[in-house]
Amino acid sequence: MKGSYVVQLLIREIEFILYPLPKNQSKIKMEVSMAEVVANTGVSKDKGYLYYLGKDGNVWRSQMARAGKGGGNAEKVADAGVTRESGYLYFIDKNGNVARSPMARGRK
């Protein structure tokens, strides 16, 4: 019986922490923006490698550093020809395509 009381008490404390809203806000706004695909490269990802968009606009990969072993040995994987725009975060998505998402600037 004591164990269930403690769980109920913890749940009530969590509800108390999460439930009250600031007086000047009636709702908490949360914007979720999906990433857009910039270039279809279809790169197949191998384990142990970090894939990224290089400064030249092409897809590169580097071996990830592990305990006692350094990473590096960058090699070009695909030609994407992407020109970057400021305010966006560029990455290689799970399908191997170059995608971008608006950067979060400041907390509101």
VEXLODREN-438274 format. One record per residue: residue number from 1; residue in one letter; x, y, z of N, C-alpha, C, O in turn. Coordinates in nm, 2 decimals, always signed. Layout:
// residues N
[pt NUM,"A",[X,Y,Z],[X,Y,Z],[X,Y,Z],[X,Y,Z]];
...
This chain:
// residues 108
[pt 1,"M",[+0.08,-0.12,+0.00],[+0.00,+0.00,+0.00],[+0.09,+0.13,+0.00],[+0.05,+0.23,-0.06]];
[pt 2,"K",[+0.20,+0.12,+0.07],[+0.28,+0.24,+0.08],[+0.35,+0.27,-0.06],[+0.36,+0.38,-0.10]];
[pt 3,"G",[+0.38,+0.16,-0.14],[+0.44,+0.18,-0.27],[+0.35,+0.25,-0.36],[+0.39,+0.33,-0.44]];
[pt 4,"S",[+0.22,+0.21,-0.36],[+0.12,+0.27,-0.45],[+0.10,+0.42,-0.41],[+0.08,+0.50,-0.50]];
[pt 5,"Y",[+0.11,+0.45,-0.28],[+0.09,+0.58,-0.24],[+0.20,+0.67,-0.29],[+0.18,+0.79,-0.33]];
[pt 6,"V",[+0.32,+0.62,-0.28],[+0.44,+0.70,-0.33],[+0.43,+0.72,-0.48],[+0.46,+0.83,-0.52]];
[pt 7,"V",[+0.39,+0.62,-0.55],[+0.37,+0.64,-0.70],[+0.27,+0.75,-0.73],[+0.29,+0.83,-0.81]];
[pt 8,"Q",[+0.15,+0.74,-0.65],[+0.05,+0.84,-0.68],[+0.10,+0.98,-0.64],[+0.07,+1.08,-0.71]];
[pt 9,"L",[+0.18,+0.99,-0.53],[+0.23,+1.12,-0.49],[+0.33,+1.17,-0.59],[+0.32,+1.29,-0.62]];
[pt 10,"L",[+0.41,+1.09,-0.65],[+0.51,+1.13,-0.75],[+0.43,+1.17,-0.88],[+0.47,+1.28,-0.94]];
[pt 11,"I",[+0.33,+1.10,-0.92],[+0.25,+1.14,-1.03],[+0.18,+1.28,-1.01],[+0.18,+1.36,-1.10]];
[pt 12,"R",[+0.13,+1.30,-0.89],[+0.07,+1.43,-0.86],[+0.17,+1.54,-0.86],[+0.14,+1.65,-0.91]];
[pt 13,"E",[+0.29,+1.51,-0.82],[+0.40,+1.62,-0.82],[+0.44,+1.65,-0.97],[+0.46,+1.76,-1.00]];
[pt 14,"I",[+0.44,+1.55,-1.05],[+0.47,+1.57,-1.19],[+0.36,+1.65,-1.26],[+0.39,+1.74,-1.34]];
[pt 15,"E",[+0.24,+1.61,-1.23],[+0.13,+1.69,-1.29],[+0.13,+1.83,-1.24],[+0.10,+1.92,-1.32]];
[pt 16,"F",[+0.17,+1.85,-1.12],[+0.18,+1.99,-1.06],[+0.29,+2.07,-1.14],[+0.27,+2.19,-1.16]];
[pt 17,"I",[+0.40,+2.00,-1.17],[+0.51,+2.07,-1.24],[+0.47,+2.10,-1.38],[+0.50,+2.21,-1.43]];
[pt 18,"L",[+0.40,+2.01,-1.45],[+0.37,+2.02,-1.59],[+0.24,+2.10,-1.62],[+0.23,+2.17,-1.72]];
[pt 19,"Y",[+0.15,+2.10,-1.53],[+0.02,+2.14,-1.56],[+0.00,+2.30,-1.56],[-0.05,+2.35,-1.65]];
[pt 20,"P",[+0.05,+2.37,-1.45],[+0.02,+2.51,-1.45],[+0.09,+2.59,-1.57],[+0.21,+2.56,-1.59]];
[pt 21,"L",[+0.02,+2.68,-1.63],[+0.08,+2.76,-1.74],[+0.11,+2.90,-1.69],[+0.05,+2.94,-1.59]];
[pt 22,"P",[+0.20,+2.97,-1.75],[+0.23,+3.11,-1.71],[+0.10,+3.19,-1.72],[+0.02,+3.16,-1.81]];
[pt 23,"K",[+0.08,+3.29,-1.64],[-0.04,+3.37,-1.64],[-0.06,+3.45,-1.77],[-0.17,+3.47,-1.81]];
[pt 24,"N",[+0.05,+3.48,-1.84],[+0.04,+3.56,-1.96],[+0.02,+3.47,-2.09],[+0.00,+3.52,-2.20]];
[pt 25,"Q",[+0.03,+3.34,-2.07],[+0.01,+3.25,-2.18],[-0.11,+3.16,-2.16],[-0.11,+3.09,-2.05]];
[pt 26,"S",[-0.20,+3.15,-2.25],[-0.31,+3.06,-2.23],[-0.27,+2.92,-2.29],[-0.33,+2.82,-2.25]];
[pt 27,"K",[-0.19,+2.92,-2.39],[-0.15,+2.80,-2.46],[+0.00,+2.80,-2.49],[+0.06,+2.91,-2.51]];
[pt 28,"I",[+0.07,+2.69,-2.48],[+0.21,+2.68,-2.52],[+0.21,+2.65,-2.66],[+0.16,+2.55,-2.71]];
[pt 29,"K",[+0.28,+2.74,-2.74],[+0.29,+2.72,-2.88],[+0.42,+2.64,-2.91],[+0.53,+2.67,-2.86]];
[pt 30,"M",[+0.40,+2.54,-3.00],[+0.52,+2.46,-3.04],[+0.52,+2.44,-3.19],[+0.42,+2.38,-3.24]];
[pt 31,"E",[+0.62,+2.49,-3.25],[+0.62,+2.48,-3.40],[+0.71,+2.36,-3.43],[+0.83,+2.35,-3.39]];
[pt 32,"V",[+0.66,+2.28,-3.52],[+0.74,+2.16,-3.57],[+0.75,+2.18,-3.72],[+0.65,+2.18,-3.79]];
[pt 33,"S",[+0.87,+2.19,-3.76],[+0.89,+2.20,-3.91],[+0.96,+2.07,-3.96],[+1.06,+2.03,-3.90]];
[pt 34,"M",[+0.91,+2.02,-4.06],[+0.97,+1.90,-4.12],[+1.08,+1.94,-4.21],[+1.08,+2.05,-4.27]];
[pt 35,"A",[+1.17,+1.85,-4.23],[+1.29,+1.88,-4.32],[+1.24,+1.86,-4.46],[+1.16,+1.78,-4.49]];
[pt 36,"E",[+1.30,+1.94,-4.55],[+1.28,+1.92,-4.69],[+1.40,+1.87,-4.76],[+1.51,+1.90,-4.73]];
[pt 37,"V",[+1.38,+1.78,-4.86],[+1.48,+1.72,-4.93],[+1.53,+1.82,-5.04],[+1.45,+1.87,-5.12]];
[pt 38,"V",[+1.66,+1.84,-5.04],[+1.72,+1.93,-5.13],[+1.78,+1.86,-5.26],[+1.76,+1.91,-5.37]];
[pt 39,"A",[+1.84,+1.75,-5.23],[+1.90,+1.67,-5.34],[+1.88,+1.52,-5.32],[+1.91,+1.48,-5.21]];
[pt 40,"N",[+1.84,+1.45,-5.42],[+1.82,+1.31,-5.41],[+1.96,+1.24,-5.45],[+1.99,+1.24,-5.57]];
[pt 41,"T",[+2.03,+1.19,-5.35],[+2.15,+1.12,-5.38],[+2.14,+0.97,-5.36],[+2.21,+0.89,-5.43]];
[pt 42,"G",[+2.06,+0.93,-5.27],[+2.04,+0.79,-5.24],[+2.16,+0.71,-5.19],[+2.18,+0.60,-5.23]];
[pt 43,"V",[+2.24,+0.78,-5.11],[+2.36,+0.72,-5.06],[+2.33,+0.61,-4.96],[+2.24,+0.63,-4.87]];
[pt 44,"S",[+2.39,+0.50,-4.97],[+2.36,+0.39,-4.87],[+2.47,+0.41,-4.76],[+2.59,+0.41,-4.79]];
[pt 45,"K",[+2.42,+0.42,-4.64],[+2.50,+0.44,-4.52],[+2.56,+0.31,-4.46],[+2.49,+0.22,-4.45]];
[pt 46,"D",[+2.69,+0.32,-4.43],[+2.75,+0.20,-4.37],[+2.77,+0.24,-4.22],[+2.79,+0.36,-4.19]];
[pt 47,"K",[+2.77,+0.14,-4.13],[+2.79,+0.16,-3.99],[+2.94,+0.21,-3.97],[+3.03,+0.16,-4.04]];
[pt 48,"G",[+2.96,+0.29,-3.87],[+3.09,+0.34,-3.83],[+3.14,+0.46,-3.91],[+3.25,+0.50,-3.90]];
[pt 49,"Y",[+3.05,+0.52,-3.99],[+3.09,+0.64,-4.07],[+2.99,+0.75,-4.04],[+2.87,+0.73,-4.01]];
[pt 50,"L",[+3.04,+0.87,-4.04],[+2.97,+0.99,-4.03],[+2.95,+1.06,-4.16],[+3.05,+1.09,-4.23]];
[pt 51,"Y",[+2.83,+1.07,-4.21],[+2.80,+1.13,-4.34],[+2.75,+1.28,-4.32],[+2.68,+1.31,-4.23]];
[pt 52,"Y",[+2.81,+1.36,-4.41],[+2.78,+1.51,-4.40],[+2.79,+1.57,-4.53],[+2.85,+1.52,-4.63]];
[pt 53,"L",[+2.73,+1.70,-4.54],[+2.74,+1.78,-4.66],[+2.87,+1.87,-4.64],[+2.87,+1.95,-4.55]];
[pt 54,"G",[+2.96,+1.85,-4.73],[+3.08,+1.93,-4.73],[+3.06,+2.07,-4.77],[+2.96,+2.11,-4.82]];
[pt 55,"K",[+3.17,+2.15,-4.76],[+3.16,+2.29,-4.80],[+3.15,+2.31,-4.95],[+3.10,+2.41,-4.99]];
[pt 56,"D",[+3.19,+2.21,-5.02],[+3.18,+2.21,-5.17],[+3.04,+2.17,-5.22],[+3.01,+2.18,-5.34]];
[pt 57,"G",[+2.95,+2.13,-5.13],[+2.81,+2.10,-5.16],[+2.80,+1.95,-5.20],[+2.69,+1.91,-5.25]];
[pt 58,"N",[+2.90,+1.87,-5.17],[+2.89,+1.73,-5.20],[+2.88,+1.64,-5.07],[+2.91,+1.70,-4.97]];
[pt 59,"V",[+2.84,+1.52,-5.09],[+2.83,+1.43,-4.97],[+2.96,+1.36,-4.94],[+3.02,+1.31,-5.03]];
[pt 60,"W",[+3.00,+1.37,-4.82],[+3.13,+1.32,-4.77],[+3.10,+1.22,-4.65],[+3.00,+1.23,-4.59]];
[pt 61,"R",[+3.20,+1.14,-4.63],[+3.19,+1.05,-4.51],[+3.33,+1.04,-4.45],[+3.43,+1.04,-4.51]];
[pt 62,"S",[+3.33,+1.03,-4.31],[+3.45,+1.01,-4.23],[+3.43,+0.90,-4.14],[+3.32,+0.88,-4.09]];
[pt 63,"Q",[+3.54,+0.83,-4.11],[+3.53,+0.72,-4.01],[+3.51,+0.78,-3.87],[+3.59,+0.87,-3.84]];
[pt 64,"M",[+3.42,+0.72,-3.79],[+3.40,+0.78,-3.66],[+3.51,+0.73,-3.57],[+3.56,+0.62,-3.58]];
[pt 65,"A",[+3.55,+0.82,-3.48],[+3.65,+0.79,-3.38],[+3.60,+0.69,-3.28],[+3.49,+0.71,-3.23]];
[pt 66,"R",[+3.68,+0.59,-3.24],[+3.64,+0.50,-3.14],[+3.75,+0.50,-3.03],[+3.86,+0.56,-3.05]];
[pt 67,"A",[+3.73,+0.43,-2.92],[+3.83,+0.43,-2.81],[+3.96,+0.38,-2.86],[+3.98,+0.27,-2.91]];
[pt 68,"G",[+4.06,+0.47,-2.85],[+4.20,+0.43,-2.89],[+4.23,+0.45,-3.03],[+4.35,+0.44,-3.07]];
[pt 69,"K",[+4.13,+0.47,-3.11],[+4.15,+0.49,-3.26],[+4.09,+0.62,-3.30],[+3.98,+0.66,-3.26]];
[pt 70,"G",[+4.17,+0.69,-3.38],[+4.12,+0.82,-3.43],[+4.03,+0.80,-3.55],[+4.02,+0.70,-3.61]];
[pt 71,"G",[+3.95,+0.91,-3.58],[+3.86,+0.90,-3.70],[+3.93,+0.97,-3.81],[+4.06,+0.97,-3.82]];
[pt 72,"G",[+3.86,+1.02,-3.90],[+3.92,+1.09,-4.02],[+3.90,+1.01,-4.15],[+3.81,+0.94,-4.17]];
[pt 73,"N",[+4.00,+1.03,-4.23],[+4.01,+0.97,-4.37],[+3.88,+1.00,-4.44],[+3.81,+0.92,-4.49]];
[pt 74,"A",[+3.85,+1.13,-4.46],[+3.73,+1.18,-4.53],[+3.74,+1.14,-4.68],[+3.85,+1.15,-4.74]];
[pt 75,"E",[+3.63,+1.09,-4.73],[+3.62,+1.05,-4.87],[+3.49,+1.10,-4.93],[+3.39,+1.10,-4.86]];
[pt 76,"K",[+3.49,+1.14,-5.05],[+3.37,+1.19,-5.12],[+3.29,+1.07,-5.16],[+3.34,+0.97,-5.22]];
[pt 77,"V",[+3.16,+1.08,-5.13],[+3.07,+0.97,-5.16],[+2.98,+0.99,-5.28],[+2.96,+0.91,-5.36]];
[pt 78,"A",[+2.93,+1.12,-5.29],[+2.84,+1.15,-5.40],[+2.85,+1.30,-5.44],[+2.87,+1.38,-5.35]];
[pt 79,"D",[+2.82,+1.33,-5.56],[+2.81,+1.47,-5.61],[+2.67,+1.51,-5.59],[+2.57,+1.46,-5.65]];
[pt 80,"A",[+2.65,+1.62,-5.51],[+2.51,+1.67,-5.48],[+2.50,+1.81,-5.55],[+2.39,+1.84,-5.59]];
[pt 81,"G",[+2.60,+1.89,-5.55],[+2.60,+2.02,-5.61],[+2.50,+2.11,-5.54],[+2.43,+2.19,-5.60]];
[pt 82,"V",[+2.50,+2.11,-5.40],[+2.40,+2.19,-5.32],[+2.47,+2.32,-5.29],[+2.59,+2.32,-5.24]];
[pt 83,"T",[+2.40,+2.43,-5.30],[+2.45,+2.56,-5.25],[+2.37,+2.59,-5.13],[+2.25,+2.59,-5.13]];
[pt 84,"R",[+2.44,+2.62,-5.02],[+2.38,+2.64,-4.89],[+2.32,+2.78,-4.88],[+2.37,+2.88,-4.94]];
[pt 85,"E",[+2.21,+2.79,-4.81],[+2.15,+2.92,-4.77],[+2.16,+2.94,-4.62],[+2.16,+2.84,-4.55]];
[pt 86,"S",[+2.18,+3.06,-4.58],[+2.19,+3.08,-4.44],[+2.06,+3.06,-4.37],[+1.95,+3.08,-4.43]];
[pt 87,"G",[+2.07,+3.02,-4.24],[+1.95,+3.00,-4.17],[+1.90,+2.85,-4.17],[+1.79,+2.82,-4.12]];
[pt 88,"Y",[+1.97,+2.76,-4.24],[+1.92,+2.63,-4.26],[+2.03,+2.53,-4.21],[+2.15,+2.56,-4.22]];
[pt 89,"L",[+1.99,+2.42,-4.15],[+2.08,+2.31,-4.11],[+2.07,+2.20,-4.22],[+1.97,+2.15,-4.24]];
[pt 90,"Y",[+2.19,+2.17,-4.28],[+2.19,+2.07,-4.38],[+2.24,+1.94,-4.33],[+2.34,+1.94,-4.25]];
[pt 91,"F",[+2.18,+1.83,-4.37],[+2.22,+1.70,-4.32],[+2.19,+1.59,-4.42],[+2.11,+1.61,-4.51]];
[pt 92,"I",[+2.24,+1.47,-4.39],[+2.20,+1.35,-4.48],[+2.10,+1.27,-4.40],[+2.12,+1.23,-4.29]];
[pt 93,"D",[+1.98,+1.26,-4.46],[+1.87,+1.19,-4.39],[+1.88,+1.04,-4.40],[+1.98,+0.99,-4.45]];
[pt 94,"K",[+1.79,+0.97,-4.34],[+1.80,+0.82,-4.33],[+1.79,+0.75,-4.46],[+1.83,+0.64,-4.47]];
[pt 95,"N",[+1.74,+0.82,-4.56],[+1.73,+0.76,-4.70],[+1.85,+0.79,-4.78],[+1.86,+0.75,-4.90]];
[pt 96,"G",[+1.95,+0.87,-4.73],[+2.07,+0.90,-4.80],[+2.06,+1.02,-4.88],[+2.15,+1.04,-4.97]];
[pt 97,"N",[+1.96,+1.10,-4.87],[+1.94,+1.22,-4.94],[+1.98,+1.35,-4.86],[+1.99,+1.34,-4.74]];
[pt 98,"V",[+2.02,+1.45,-4.93],[+2.06,+1.58,-4.86],[+1.93,+1.65,-4.83],[+1.84,+1.67,-4.91]];
[pt 99,"A",[+1.91,+1.68,-4.70],[+1.79,+1.75,-4.65],[+1.83,+1.88,-4.57],[+1.95,+1.89,-4.53]];
[pt 100,"R",[+1.74,+1.96,-4.56],[+1.76,+2.08,-4.48],[+1.64,+2.11,-4.39],[+1.53,+2.08,-4.42]];
[pt 101,"S",[+1.67,+2.18,-4.28],[+1.57,+2.22,-4.18],[+1.60,+2.36,-4.13],[+1.72,+2.39,-4.11]];
[pt 102,"P",[+1.50,+2.44,-4.10],[+1.53,+2.57,-4.05],[+1.60,+2.56,-3.91],[+1.56,+2.48,-3.83]];
[pt 103,"M",[+1.70,+2.65,-3.89],[+1.77,+2.65,-3.76],[+1.68,+2.71,-3.66],[+1.61,+2.81,-3.69]];
[pt 104,"A",[+1.69,+2.66,-3.54],[+1.62,+2.72,-3.42],[+1.70,+2.84,-3.38],[+1.82,+2.82,-3.34]];
[pt 105,"R",[+1.65,+2.96,-3.38],[+1.72,+3.08,-3.34],[+1.65,+3.14,-3.22],[+1.54,+3.19,-3.23]];
[pt 106,"G",[+1.71,+3.12,-3.10],[+1.65,+3.18,-2.98],[+1.53,+3.10,-2.93],[+1.47,+3.03,-3.01]];
[pt 107,"R",[+1.50,+3.11,-2.80],[+1.39,+3.04,-2.74],[+1.28,+3.14,-2.72],[+1.30,+3.25,-2.67]];
[pt 108,"K",[+1.16,+3.10,-2.75],[+1.04,+3.19,-2.73],[+0.95,+3.13,-2.63],[+0.84,+3.19,-2.60]];
